[in-house]
Amino acid sequence: MKLYNLKDHNEQVSFAQAVKQGLGKQQGLFFPLELPEFELTEIDDMLEMDFVTRSSKILSAFIGDEIPPHQLNERLKTAFTFPAPVVDVTDDIAALELFHGPTLAFKDFGGRFMAQMLSYVSGADEQITILTATSGDTGAAVAHAFYGMENVRVVILYPQGKISPLQEKLFCTLGGNIETIAIDGDFDVCQSLVKQAFDDEELKKAIGLNSANSINISRLLAQICYYFEAVAQLPQEKRNQLVISVPSGNFGDLTAGLLAKSLGLPVKRFIAATNANDTVPRFLADGQWTPNATVATLSNAMDVSQPNNWPRVEELFRRKTWRLGDLGYGAVNDETTKAAMRELADLGYLSEPHAAIAWRLLRDGLQDGEFGLFLGTAHPAKFKESVETILERTLPLPDALAERADLPLLSHSMKAEFAELRAFLLKK
Ligand SMILES: *Cc1c(COP(=O)(O)O)cnc(C)c1O
């Protein structure tokens, strides 16, 4: 597999390099040089396969001979150990639940696959530092995926006081090779600290820097697989006019969905759903890219005003000669999010703020004859406090959360200053 840097098309790397480096020069994102496409009959055959077998086929189409198919299949068996069920909500809308992994969010798919790929492409004695910023769920997925792996040090930055207490417990209580830093600032600030670290060649070399952010291509590729898994679960008549609504923050999930479509998965259109951090919906409405300051919302994993993956979305539309105007979009504020959660509860479906936003825009935008799917990106119990308050009921804690809820937090705190982060990374 060859990938090029979106900021400098002359910089081309292999899959292994892209996985190890995360970002290219000038913090450019890597993008596949070849965009594979399956024939319709191939897609039909694939939709009959089991999740892991089909996922191997999808990922092989991108990765090529850099990883022999049986090796890839073995790695996927280790990474994808939990289901992604489609659950009916109404006659014409269903949820794709992506939160049945160890840290109860869709990020387990990408985090676990990335851990497998990184260990596959790294030398046995190579020391690697994974540095990543999280708006809540990436941190947990990455921490758990890499926990206890030899030669890997994981450093996770998160915005202090801006993620849910249970989200924090899930990844800041592990210790060992997992170090967590609460940054005095918002997610965009954390993300920019990570980018500065990547710009620092000396630091990069000294600690073998890698990012597990959604900018890492391996995470994106893994996420393509569950879009196929969703369609595989739908009866034929619901596959033809399929609309998928994606709750979006950094826009990795949407990029993966669009890549699934580019492979030939029948999806009529996508809806990019955001909260009040609505840089993309405003851009799609008026063509102006004008990020506002990030605001804290109920759907905190989407509190991103400068979404990292957007250049990949634009590149894909350009390469496929799709029209950006065909991309659905919308932004939902906290009040409407709450109302949506209550409406879903009345329909018998327990949700959380992120999924509720995607559902709300889907319900409003669905046309006659279409079938809608929205992504359930996190388990409702991950947002226990707000879900309980909004729905006026108590939620039991799943085991993954219950077993960490009473452990002490091991996080460091830090001002949003690169010099301080740099010193931290270089020590030991
Ligand atoms: C990360 C996350 C999102 C946003 O996904 P992106 O790929 O960053 O757009 C949405 N919902 C939840 C629960 C998340 O953890």
The ligand as an SDF file (V2000), in Angstrom:
LIG
                    3D

 15 15  0  0  0  0  0  0  0  0999 V2000
  -14.8090    9.9770   19.1260 C   0  0  0  0  0  0  0  0  0  0  0  0
  -16.2850    9.9730   19.2510 C   0  0  0  0  0  0  0  0  0  0  0  0
  -17.0980   10.5760   18.2850 C   0  0  0  0  0  0  0  0  0  0  0  0
  -16.5330   11.3390   17.1240 C   0  0  0  0  0  0  0  0  0  0  0  0
  -15.8710   10.5130   16.2160 O   0  0  0  0  0  0  0  0  0  0  0  0
  -14.8870   11.1730   15.1230 P   0  0  0  0  0  0  0  0  0  0  0  0
  -14.3420   10.0220   14.3640 O   0  0  0  0  0  0  0  0  0  0  0  0
  -13.8470   11.9050   15.9010 O   0  0  0  0  0  0  0  0  0  0  0  0
  -15.7150   12.0830   14.3030 O   0  0  0  0  0  0  0  0  0  0  0  0
  -18.4660   10.4710   18.4250 C   0  0  0  0  0  0  0  0  0  0  0  0
  -19.0180    9.8480   19.4780 N   0  0  0  0  0  0  0  0  0  0  0  0
  -18.2720    9.2680   20.4430 C   0  0  0  0  0  0  0  0  0  0  0  0
  -18.9480    8.6260   21.5830 C   0  0  0  0  0  0  0  0  0  0  0  0
  -16.8790    9.2990   20.3540 C   0  0  0  0  0  0  0  0  0  0  0  0
  -16.1420    8.7400   21.3020 O   0  0  0  0  0  0  0  0  0  0  0  0
  1  2  1  0
  2  3  1  0
  2 14  2  0
  3  4  1  0
  3 10  2  0
  4  5  1  0
  5  6  1  0
  6  7  2  0
  6  8  1  0
  6  9  1  0
 10 11  1  0
 11 12  2  0
 12 13  1  0
 12 14  1  0
 14 15  1  0
M  END
$$$$
